[in-house]
């Protein structure tokens, strides 16, 4: 397992294929530092005795101790620990811990490549290729991002119906030694600070769309790959230092006639498995949200409770009601994820067939509960901001700038007029409000809210998954029996 320093050292040696605001930039660019600070925690945690057990696992390939973010879930306990690890680490930053995409994509591809290799028309040994890649991924403790979301072009048209076929990443040429791919994946979190990029399909596919049924891995600085990066950083401070300098990045990952050797290809043309790969990554990632989003709600609850205390309204009934609403949302999301772990099996849902065995025996969370937890917490993000706004009042919207707070001519006056609770030192109140503004009113706030709402699939996608997979007929049977109706024909 690597240290934070070893991870950052490797990034510094990578090719320069990152673009930002017209510049080509280095991976250790100052604007990447916030994201690197956060990703670094996933390396620190495996060496900390307090978190080592939660954040490490035993590789089912080598028997070696590895970072849990590189592990393939072997049982329900692994699913529980991933959820709890995510919540613990997110609690250290109050935002996304940024390494879930790799573990979620890896677990999806692990099952899909196994099943796809069984096909007599398989173009390469998908699962054998995968296991070789996975062994290195675990041994070198690599960070992987997952590139799933295509640009989609005309959104009501399927991939094969697009005027421009590049609106979905696809194969443009097959060679004896590999394939050439073209297209763009968007909103790819932490691709700019990852070692590798795992690519999976975006949606269910049908006959005629074989070129889009594609899963592979490339180094994030690979030839033929360009990244256009968007940074989400807080305003720099000079005096009131944060507990951690937070940031994250997203990339448009462009595959510009990129050659992929067969040994890095895990799916190529099997439309049935392409659709399963898309839904499995989404399922694993929604399960990760059941650790991530409750942890972010822990932070929101703390912000709301401290804002109420500073404002002197913490005992009012309406504040208690709002706090209870936040608590219920967070803990119900966690409970749904915990149940999804407990009911996990090596099975996937197939329309018309129900749950069927899938993959080499690795564990997949229960789809209904993973989707319920993600939908419940995802839909709540804008309402959470409304609650924070209600409790905080208008002060955060017009709070003085840091240099006004430290200017000798205005410092004492501002401290006098900003003071709302004589029991709390004004210095602590100022630190709190600056932090509150970071979360609720900063330049990155909108991106965070959109990401929390849409990441892992918009709520409508979870609703579709829930209603299409839930056993409604058995609920009708309950009513038929109680009402004295005839049983349905089976």
PyMOL commands that set and color helices and strands:
alter all, ss='L'
color gray80, all
select helices_A, chain A and resi 4-12+30-44+52-55+68-70+76-90+100-116+126-139+159-161+165-167+191-193+210-212+262-264+271-311+317-342+367-378+381-392+395-398+402-406+411-418+426-441+445-454+459-469+472-483
alter helices_A, ss='H'
color red, helices_A
select strands_A, chain A and resi 18-20+23-25+56-58+65-67+144-147+170-174+178-189+196-199+214-219+225-233+247-261+265-268+347-350+354-357
alter strands_A, ss='S'
color yellow, strands_A
deselect
rebuild
show_as cartoon
